[in-house]
Amino acid sequence: MIAHAGMLVVSMTLKLAARTRALRPSPTLAMGAKARKMREAGRSVVSFAAGEPDFGTPPEVCDEAIRALRAGETKYTPSSGTAQLRKAIAEKFIRENGLDATPEDVMATCGAKQALYNAFNVLLDPGEEAIVLAPCWPTYLDQLVVSGAVPVPVRGCDAETLEGAVSPRTRAIVVNSPCNPTGGTLDAESLAEIGRFADRHGLWVVSDEIYERLQYEGEHLSTAKFCEPQRCITISGCSKTYAMTGWRIGFAHGPTEVVRAMGCLQDQVTSNPTTFAQAGAIAALQLPNQKVEEMRETFRRRRDLIVSELQVRLGIAVPSPKGAFYVMLGLAQFLRPEETDVEFADALLEAVGVATVPGSFFLAEDSLRLSYATSEEDIIDGVGRLAEFVQGRRQ
């Protein structure tokens, strides 16, 4: 067998395409699976690894999907979604993002991941480059590799940093605000700098705004408002806003010809998103704003709690994230000589039953990503265990 850390394991007699040999399993799912096995074996585990809200999907959404099932809405739809869903998506982009949107320049996908996959494969030819703001969700890097493109991670979005990353092969820049893994958000000045940079070089902008409704300070700003809108693809979905991760409903907005090409690609990959899930998504997009606000306020309280607990129990400064439901914990003073954050995370899980995700998976070495998409009780318990683990290493 051939084994590489964090990569697929294949038999020496089996040859896979090079683009798949470079793929890494999802670190979040891998850590979650390990935590579940420990629980099944009787261990007490607190998980800060989850990348999804711990709330249930709103009953109104479930009821509408059930109605659609019972009404026989189980057949194919247009690959880019029903006319009713695309109308609801367009209205969402107008209402919440301030974009000019029509049903012709939006589409529904099987989760925001597929929207990203469609965009990368439609916009980039093999060998062309896409700048990715880091730290970043590893899916961007892997999907770009699968498309044949070359990801170019950069730290910072000031003019000097961006200009230093551009080359004759650069075709796109990938933006994510609020950000997974840091919970950071980009302000108007930063987005304007990105927009000017993209316009100067004629680049496509792919803006992942899946956490847009989970922002705690200031108003969410869509990247398309700061660059040439005819060169921007805005991506979002139902997963985070409405606790619908398993429903697999994402959506995208962009120039009509690009969205049409993305739909043609999707037609050959998955066809339409699940028909009755589309009915549920329409109900979600029409929910009163209060439903989302209640969940956001719960996350805000949890954010304040986990930041406070980490600072008090560990005696260090911890940045307070402005969005999403993640906090990054620097490990520099806690790592042993030559120890990696991956090794630290494994030891933490084995010793005290706390599941996290190593920051190196997100190009944020020597750190941990902690998700506070869990109860306040688990936050207090989990941070206490983490403090116990760190203190034990100092003795």
Secondary structure, DSSP 8 states (H G I E B T S, - for coil): -B--TTS--B-TT----HHHHT----HHHHHHHHHHHHHHTT---EE----S-SS---HHHHHHHHHHHHTT--S---TT--HHHHHHHHHHHHHHH-----GGGEEEESSHHHHHHHHHHHH--TT-EEEEEES--HHHHHHHHHHT-EEEEEE--SHHHHHHH--TTEEEEEEESS-TTT-----HHHHHHHHHHHHHHT-EEEEE-TTTT-B-SS----GGGGS-GGGEEEEEESTTTTT-GGG--EEEE--HHHHHHHHHHHHHHT-SS-HHHHHHHHHHHTS-HHHHHHHHHHHHHHHHHHHHHHHHHH-S-----SBTTEEEEE-TTT--TT--HHHHHHHHHHHH-EE-EEGGGGT--SEEEEE--S-HHHHHHHHHHHHHHHHHHH-
